[in-house]
């Protein structure tokens, strides 16, 4: 940093003037200062390894950000090394080159000038840097310390020269066409007139490139002189105490060089005229009391900067290779010498720098290098900001002089300056970063570093869950929140898929009860199973949580899950159960599209399915008790039968006409004497069918709503009333009238009561029980007739929704209740029995 001030200060103040130069220094060092605070915070939060900024970012933001920024930081250091080599070549040619127009040199001007000669000089200088870096970090540290002493001595000599040198004219040889021309610059000594002339900007043509300078182009070149702040952190793997050395060394360097830049800018503006500053980038040498010393200092400083970037690039490449983010592509860079020096990474970095040297002029790559460094600095600030916002207990750096405000200011400053310097380079860099992010996201292996995204998501979810007030719930914004009980996923894969379509962006929990007693076990048996369930959720591509529990019985386990699943306003409001029947379980997981590829293995953490002759884990009475418990806890209940026979992809994608249908029967078929279409349960059934139809995969299906009518009951009036209800609810469905006099006649013959009135049940009992008090009088003959009525409606639908009555209060009737449900749904194919206990539809805006 100190050495670069010797060659850059004159260039900056010559074009920008004192005011704009001070503003550039302030902006640059503001950005750098904010970044340094973030670097120090991360560096003191744990053990640092090789890779510097890459290591910090990857361990904070994860492999995607770390790998992509690591590549860009590697390229920035590579281009930076080439930049400094080209700058040193430019200085050598300026001092010792044969003037343009002459074929033979005189005196010290013996170096030929041409593109290929300058490339040769750069190659030789880069080879010298390579030799130092191949020896190792220790010789590099000694070399840079020696250079620091030289440059510090040169800086002292220059400060003395401003006061000791008398006014003089300085001839300046400039290239012109195929020859050269001479202009005269003046060192006036301290002069108020000279200072006033140099206060404002006076951007001219850069005599090395022929391009007119501007604020952004001058800032781009100047900012490259400030990128040395990462030199220390890049050597993090070679430092004995990086968490101690990086903060102290970096902050000291930044403060000292900022003072030096400003002091030199003021002294130059007060003593050198504009021509000398603009046309002679070696002005400090020409006014020095001992010019050779300044020349040596500038050369040494520039060579040190080139070495610093080369060794920094090699350490980043080595860290990238060691983390295996790019597979075998960087495997060669892992090789090290006996003392741990990554020699192959150094050689590969040297080759890339050599390729960059072909670009030629210094200012050609200055904008790209600056953009890359600014992007890296912005990401370092982002990493620190993410760690601070995540509020993780383990983020407690010993360096505390930062806040999230400084991180945000650093990010904003970097992004603004990127686009001010070069909108094209900034846009291209961001595009390149995005491509790397996507590539690493899909191709890189998972890491064990920890993902800051998970910490941030946790922090935000907790905050918003606290804000989700259940007292402010409104029926307009109701959505289903499902708890699906799964005994064995091998026999429930399609049911899991189906319920995923029913949830409508609501909560979805897969529940499982393990019948064991924790008192009799050495440890929790559910922890090893968790990974298998989570892998299943990933493979099936369902948006579900997993909740496992231990209980002495399935009924107790379901109660536990209904009480404890979810948090705050995100709790299951609907329980989904498979149907209790004698059908042999089928392993549908082997046929699921997620596991049909030969490359995929079926999760091995799940036991085989129950054999057909093996006893069930729960009885019929316990099963109905689970339904009754859920209704008592004001949870809606869905019973799904034969959903494993539903091939959704085949049924919904077929090109048959008419389109696939969803049949909806919103009448209690087990209570024909109280058949109504507008009670809470019927409306909930309608809502669930509509929700299914709104899912993307089911939009092609059509809802068919069946209105059961009796002779003399004004069917058209009922149809119009139902049609108006559907219109108010914004549900598009086809209404079909179904005469069922023959079916209801069987019921009245059995219970021997007059049609049209309740048989032994008051209106209050109907609301609370929703199951006929004369359950024993609903004959199997009637239920079979109702089943046949449903089955005869053609064409056959993909799935049917039927009204689920509430279980009877008398627990001795549970087996009869389940038997009637089995008769009602026998042979219907995929069927969902629905009972709702809460209002879920709204006609309000």
N, C-alpha and C positions, 0 to 999 in steps of 0.2 A: 504493500500500500504506500509506504513512504517513498520507495524508489519511483513508482509511477507518477507521483506528484511532480517529479523533476521534469518529466517529458510532456505531461498533459496540461499543467497549469497554464503555460504560455498559449497553447492552442485554444484552450477554453476562453480565457479572458481576451485573447486577440480577436475572436469572432463575436463573443457574446457581450463583452464589456463587463465592467466590475459589477454593476447591479444584477444583471442577468446571471453572471457567473456565480455570485453569492447565492442567488435564488436556486440555481442548479445544484450547488453544493448542499443547500438546505434541504431541497426536495430529495436528492439522492440519499443524503444521510438520515433524513427522516424515515425513508423507506427501510434503509439499512438498519437504523436504530430499532425500529419496531420488530424487524426480523431477528436482530441479535437478541432481543429480549425473549422472543419465542424459542430461539435456538438454545439459549441458556436455560430456559425453563425445562425443555425436553431433555437436555443433556444432563441435568441434575436430578432427573426423576428415576434413574436406574442405571444399570451397567450398559455402557455403549460398546459396540463392536465395530468392526471395519465397515466403512461405507458412508460415514458422515451423515449428510442430510438424507440420503437414501435410506439409511438404517433408521433414522428418526421417523421419517414419513411412513415407511412400510410397517414399522411396529406400532404406529399410532393409527394410521388410516387403513391398514390392511394391504394384502399383496397387490390388488389391482392398482390402487393409487401409488403404492410404493414402487412397483415394477415400472409403471409408465413414467413416473417422475424420475426414477433411477436412470432410465434410458435417456431422458431429456437432459438430466444433469450430467450424465456421461458425455453426451454430445456437446453440451455447453462448455465443459472443461476441455474437451478435445478442440473445439473451435477456439476457445480462449487461449490454449497453448499455441495453436497456429497463429493466432492474432499477435501474440507477443513475439513469436519468432519472426513474423513478417515485420513487426515494428522494429525489432533489432536489426534486421537486414536493411530496412529503410534508413536507420541511423548510421549503419556502417557505410552504406553506399553514399549517403550524404556527406560523410566525413572523409572517406577514402576512395570514393568512386571517381573514375575518369569523367570529367565534365562532358556533357552531351555536345556533339560536334567535333570532339577531338578523338583521334584514333590511338594516340600514345599518351600515357599518363606522365605527369611530372610530379616530382617530390613525393608526398605521401598519397597522392591521388593515383592509385595503381589498379584499383578494382574495376574491371569492365562492367558496363551497365547494359543489361537486357533482361528479358523475362526469364530466359533459361539460366543465365548466370545468377540472377537473384534467387531462383529456385534452388540452384546448387548451393549457394551460401546458406539458405534456410535449411537444406537437408543436412549440411555439416553441423550447423548449430543444434538442430534437433537430435542428431546423433550424439552430440556431447551431453545433452539432457538425458538421453536414453542411457548412456553409460553410468551417469550418476544415479539414476533411478534403479538401474539393475543391481547396483551394489547394495542398495537398501536404504531404509528410512534413516538409519543412523548417520550415514555419510551425507545424505540430503540435509538433515538437520544441521550438521556441522557446516556444510557449504552455505546454507541460507543464513546461519548466524554470522559467518564471516562476511557475507554480502551485506547483512544488516549493519555491521560495523563500518564497512566501506561507505555505504549510502548515508549513514548518519554523519560520518565525517564530511562527505560531500555536501550534505545539507547545511552543516555548520559553515563550510567555506562559502557557500552561495549566500547565506545570510550576511556574512561579513562583506562579500563582494558588493552588495547593494550600497553599502556605506563607503567602501574603500575605493571602488572604481570611479574614475573621473568620467565626465561626459565624453562620449566617443561616437563616431559613425561606424556602422557595421555594413560592409558590402554583402549583398545577398545574391547568390547565383541561382536563378530560377530557370527551369526548362521552358523553352519557347520554340514551337514548331520542331525542327530537327536539330536545333541548337540550344543555346541558352542566352539569357539576358541577365543584366545585373541591375538590382535596385538597392537603394541605400536606406537602411534603418538607423534610428538614432536611440542611443542610451543617453537620456538627458540628466540622469541623476534625479534626486527628489525634486519634483516640479509640480506646482499646483495646476499649471496649464496642461501639462501632460496628463495629470490625474483627471481633470475635467474632460479632456478629449476622450478618455478611455472609459468614462462612466457608462455611456449608452452602448447599445449593440451596434455592430458594424459588420454584419456577416458578409464574407467575401468568398472567393473561389479557393478551394483546397488545392494547393499547387501540386500535390502528389496524385490527385485523381482527376482534376479538372472540373469537379462538381461544386456547385454553389452550396455553401453550408446554410443550415437553418438551426433553429433552437433544438428541434428533435434530433437532427443528425449530430450536432455537437454534444448534446446530452447523451446520445447513444455511445459515442466514443469515450466521453468522460466517465460514464457509469461503469464501463469495463475496468477502469482503474480502481473501482470500489468493490469489485467482486471478490477481492482477496479475503473478505470476512469469513468465507467458507473454507479457507486453506487449513485452518486449525481443525475444524470439525471433520474435514475429509481425512485427516490423519488420526481419527478417533481410535482406530484399531492399533495404532503404533504408540499412542500415548500411555504412559504409566497410570495417570489419574485423569482421564478425560473429563470427568464431571467437575474436577477442580481446575484443570488447565484451560478448558475451552471458554468458560465464562470470563475468567480474568484476562486471558490473552486477547480474546476477541473484543471485549469492551475497551480495553486499554488501547488496542490498535485503532479502533474506530474513533475514539475521542482524540487521540494524538494526531491522526492523519487529517481529521476534520479541521483542527487548529492549523496544521501545516498548510493545507489547501487554501484556507482563507488568508493566512498570513502571506503566502507567496502571491496570491491573486492581488492583494492590496499593494505589495511592494512592486510588482511588475507594472501594474497600472499607474503607479506614481513615478516610475522611472523610465519606462520604455514606450516609444510611440507605437501607434497602431500598425504601421508597416512592419516594424521589427517583430511585433508579436504575431502578426498574421502570416508573414512570409518566411519566418525563420523559426522552425519548431525547436531548433537547438539554441535558442536565445540565451539560456542560462549558461551554456558553455562559452558563448561569445563574450559575455560580460563578466566572466569569472576571473578572479585574480590568478587562478591556475587552471586554465581550460582542460588540460589532459585529465585532471582529477574528476571533473564533471563528466567527461566522456566515459571514463572508466566506471563511474557510479551509475550512469544511465544504462550502460551495457550490462553491468552486473545485475542491476535491479530488474531489467527486462528479462535477462536470462533466468533469474530466480523465479519470476512470475511464470515463465514458460515451464520451468521444471515443476513448480507448484501445481499448475493445472494438469500436467502430464501425470504426475504421481497421484493427484486427486482422481483423475479419470480412471487410472488403473485400479485404485482401491474400490471405486464404485463398481467397476466391471467385475472385480473379484467377488464383491459382496453379492452382486446379482447372480453370478454363476454359482456361488455356494448355496444360495437359497433355492436354486432349481426352478425358478419361475418360468424359464424359457426352455425347459427340458434339456436336451443334449446340445442345443445350439451353442451354448456358452461353456460346454464341458471343458474345453481346452483351457479356459481362463482360470480353472480351479487349481492348476498345478503351481506349486510353490517350490522355492529353494529350500536348502537344509535349514536355513535360519528363519523360514516362514515368509520370505519376500515373494509376493505373487509375480514371478518373473514373466509368465506367459501373459498375464493381464497387462503388464507393462509393455511387452512387445506388441500385443494386439492394439493397445492404445496408441503406441508409437506409429503403427502402420496407418491407423485412421487419421492421425494428425498429419502424417506425410501426404495422404490423399487430399486433405483440406488445403495444404500448402499450394496446390495447383491453382487455387482460386486467384492467387496473385495479390492484389492490393489490400492493405489493411482495412480500409473503411468498407470494403465489399462485404465482409463478414461481421463487422462490428454490430450492425443492427440485429442480425440473427442471434449472435451471442448474448446481447443485452436482453432480447426478448426471452430467450431460454432461461437466463439467470433470474429474470423477474418472475417468470412462471414458477420456477423452483422456490423462490423466496415467498411467493404468494401461497404455495402449498405448505411450506413450513409453518407459516402463520395459520393456515387452515388447520393443520394438524394440532397445533397448540390450542387453537380456539375450540376444536372438537373435544379435546381432552378436558378443557376447562368447563365447557358446557355440559359434558357428560356427568360431571360431578362424581366421578368414581372415587371411592375412598383411597384407592392405591395411587391416585395421581396427587402426589404431595412433593413437588420439587423443592429442593433446598433454596433455589433461587426464586424469590417471591416478588421481584420488582416487575411484575407484568399483570395485566388484567385482560379480560376478553375485549375491552375497548382497544387496547394496543394491538391485539391480533387483528381486529376488524380494520383498524386504520392501516395496518401493514398490507392487508389483502387489497383494500381499496386503492392505496397508493400504487401498488404493483400493477394492478389491472389498468388503472388510468394511464400510467406512464407507458405501459406496453402499447396501448393503442395510440398514444400521442407520438411515440417514436416511430412506429411503423404499423399502421392498421393491417396491412397485408401480412407482414410477418407474424403479428399477434394472432390474426385469424387462422393462418396456416398452422401455427404452433398449437392453438387450442384444438383444431381439427385433428392434428397428429396425436395429441394427447387423448382425445376421445377414441380414436381408433385403437390406440394401445390399451386404453381402459377396457374396451369391449373385447379385444382379443384375449387379454389376461383374465377377464371375468369368465369367459367361456372355455378357455384352454388351460389355464394354469391350475395346478393341483391345489387342494385346500391346504391351509396353513394352520399352525397351532399358535400363532402369535396373538390371537384375539382380535376381534373386529370392533373398531370404534363405532361402527354403524349400529351394532347391537346395543352398545351402551347408550347411544343417543336415542335409539328407538325406545328403549326401556324408560329413559328419562321423560321423553315426550308422552309415551303411553300412560305412564303413571300420572303425569300432570293432567292429561285430558280425561282419564278415568275419574279423577277427583272432581273434575268439572262436570262430569256426566251425572246429573242429579235425577234420581228416579222420581222425585216428587214433581218434576217438570215433564214427565212423559205425557205424550198426547197421542190419541188414537190415529191422528193423521200421519204420524211418523213411526207407527208400529212396524216392526219387521220380525219375521220368525227367527228365533234363537234356539237352535236344535241341540238336544242331547240324544245321540243315537247309541243305544246299548248294543255292544257287539260281544258275543261270546267267543267267537273265533273268526278272525278276518278271512280265513280261507273259504268260509262259506258265506261271506257277506260283502264281497267286493262290489257287486253291482248295486246292492242296497246302499253302500257308502256313496257310490257315485250318484245315485238317485237323490238321496237326501242333500247332497252337495248342490244339486240343481234347485232344491226346494228352499234353500236358506235365504235367498235374495239379499246377499251382502250382509247377512246377519251372523251372529255367533254360531259356530258349529263345533261341537265337542263330541269326540268319540270316547264313549265310556266303556270300561271293562271292569268286571268284578272277579277277583281271584278269591276262591274259597279256601282260606287258610287262616290260622291264628298266629298273630305276630308273637304272642307269648311263647309259642312252642318253636320258634325259628331263631337261628343265630343272627340273621340280618334280614333286611327288607328284600323280599324276592322280586319286587316290582321294578327296582332300579335297573337290573340287567335287561328287562323287557322293554324299557322306555325307548331305547335306540331302534329296536325292531319296529315299534309302532310309528315312530317318527319317520323312519325310512319308508314305511308303507304309505304314509301320508304324502311324502315326496313323490314316490313312484306313481301313485294314483292321481297325483296332481289335484288334490282336493285341498281347499282352504279350511283346515280343521285343526283344532287343538286336541290333545290326548289327555285323558284323565283316568288314571288307574287307581283302584282301591282294594284293600283287603277287608273281608267281612265274613262272618260265620254263615251268611246265607245271601243269595242273590237279592232278595227283597231288601235286606238291610243295606247291602251295598248300593243299590239304586237310590234308596233314601239318602244315603250319605252324599252321593253325587248330586242329587237334586238340591240338597241343602248347601253344598260347598262349591260346586262348579261355578266358574266365572268370578268376576270381581265387580263390585259397585253396580253400575247400571247395565253391565254386560253379564247377564245371568241367563241360563236356559229358561225359556218360557214354554217349551214344547218338548215332550218326551216321545221318542220314536223307538218302537220295539218291533222285532220280527214276530211273525205269527206263531202261536203255540199249536203245533199239529204233529202228526206222526210221520210226516214226510222225511225221508232219509236225507241228511245234509249232503250237498254236492260241493266239491272243491272248485269253485268258480275262479279262484285266483290264477289257476294254471291257464285259464282261457282268456284272462283279461288282456286287453291290448298292451298294457304297460309291461306285461311279462311274457308276451309271445315271442319277442326277439330272443334269438339264441344267445345274445350277449348279456341278457339280463338274468339274474338268478332270483328265484322266489325267496323272500325272506325266510330264513331258517329258524327264526326265533319263535315261530308259532307251532304249536303241537298239531298232530294229525287230527282230522275231524272225528267226531264221535261215531262209533260204529252204529248201524241201525238198531242192533239188538241191545246196545249198551243203555243203562239207565240215564235219564236226563238229570241235569243239575238242579232243576226246580220242578215243582209239581204244578198241576193246572190251577189249584187253589192259590198257590203263591204267585203265579203269573197274573191272575185276575186281581190279586191283592196289590200288586205293583201298579196296575192301572188305577185302582181305587185310591191308593196312596197319592199318586200324581194328581188326580183330580181334587183330592182334599187339599193339596198344596197349591191349588189354583194353577196347575200346569195343563196345557193342552196335551192331548194324547193322539198319536198316530200309530196304528198297527198295520204293518206292511206284510202282505202275504204274496208269495210266489214272485217277489221282485227279482230273485236270482234267475228267473227264466226270461227276464226282459233284456233283449239285446238292443240297447238304445240306438247304437249306430246303424244297425240294419233296419230297424223299424222306422226311424226318422229320416233316413236318407234314401229310402226306396222311391222310385219314380212312379208309384202307383196312383191311380185316381179312383175314388176321391182321396184327398189328403188324409194323413193319420189323424185319429180322433182321441180325445180324452173325454170319457163319459163321467158325468157328475150326477149323483142321486142325492139331493139335499133333503130327503125325507127319511124319517125313522121307520124303516121297513119292519122293525120288530114292534112297532106301536102304531098300527094303522088307524086307531081311533083318535090319535092326536097328530095326524100328519099336517105339519106346518112348514112353510118355507122361509119364514123370516125370524126364527128364533136365533139365539146366539150361536148355537152349534151349527146350524145350517149356513149362516153367514160366514162362519169360520171355514167351513168346508169349501164354500165358494171361493173364499180368499185364497186358500191353499191351491186349489186347482188353477186359479188365475195366476198365482205366483209361479207355478210350474210352467205355465204357458208363456210367461214373460222371459224365462231363461232362454239364452241364445239357442241352445240345441233344440228347444221345444217350440220355437216360434212358428214353425211350419204346421204344427198340430192345430186342430180346431176343437174348441170346447162344445160339447153337446150336453145340454141340461135337460133332464127328464122330469116332466111334471105329471105326477100320478093323479088321475082324475077318476071320479065315479059318476055314474049316470045321474043326471038331474042336479049336478052340483055347479052348473054354469061354468063349464071348463074354459070358455073363451074369456070370461071375466077374470078367471084365475090366471090365464096365460097373459092377459094384458097387464095385470097387476105385477106379475113376475117380470115381464118385459120392462116395465117402468122401473122396477127395482134394479135390474141390470143396467139400465141406462143411467140411473142415479149413481151407481157404483162404478161406472165406466168400465164394465166388463162386457166384452164382446163374446156372445155365446149363442148357439142355435138352440131354440126351445123346441122340445118334442113332447107332445101329449101322449101319455101312455094310459089307456084304460086298465084299471086293475080291480074291477068289480068281482071278477071270478076269484081273484086272490083274497080279497078282503072277506068274501063270503065264507071262505073256509075258516077264517078267524072267528067270525060271529057264530058260526055253527058250533065251534068248539066252546066258546065262552058263553053261548046261549044268552046273549044280551042284545038289546036293541042297537042297531047301527047308529052311529053319529054321536054317541056319548061315551064318556070314560067309563071303563069297567072297573070300578072299585078303587079309583085313584082320584084324589082331589087335584085341583089346579096347582096348589102349593106343592103337593107331593110330586107332581109332574115336573115342576121346575127344579126341585132338589134332587129327585132320583133319576128322572129321564129314562126309566125302565119300568115296564108295566108291573103294577103290584100283583097282577094275576099272571106272573111269568110262567107259572106251570101250565097255564091255559093256552099259551102260544104253542100250538102243536108243531111237531116236526113236519107234518103235511103242509101246514101253512108256510113255514120257513122255506121248505123245498119249492113250493109254488112261487114264492118271492124270488128265490134264487133263479128259477127258470125264467121268470119275467125279465130279470136283469140280463140273463144270458141270451135271450132271444133278440135283444135289440142289436141290429146289424147296421153297418158292418162292424166287425169286432174292433174294439179300441186298443190302443197301446196300453192304457192303464185306466182303471176305474177308481173313482172316489165314492165311498159309501159312508153313510151316517153311522157313527159308533154310539150305541146307547150307553148310558152310565151303568156301571155294575150295580146289582141290587144291594140293598143295605144288609140283607140276610146273607151272611157268608156261606151258609149251607147251599145257597143257590149258585155259587160261583161255577161249579162244574157244568150246571145246566146252561148258564149264561155263555160259557165258552163253547159248549156244544152247539148252541144256536148260532153263534158267530161262525163256527166252522161250516155248518150247513148252509148258511147264507152266502158264504164266499166260495163254496166248493166248486171247482172247475171254472172259475171266472178268469183265471190267468192273473196277471199282475194287478193287485187290488190294494187300496189304501183305505182303511177304516179310520174315520176322523171324528174326534170329539173336541170341541172348543169350549172354553170356559170364560173367555174374555172377549170384549168387543174389539174387533180388529178392522172394521170397515168404517169409512167416513165419506160423507157427501159434501163436506165443507171444503172451501179453498184452503 
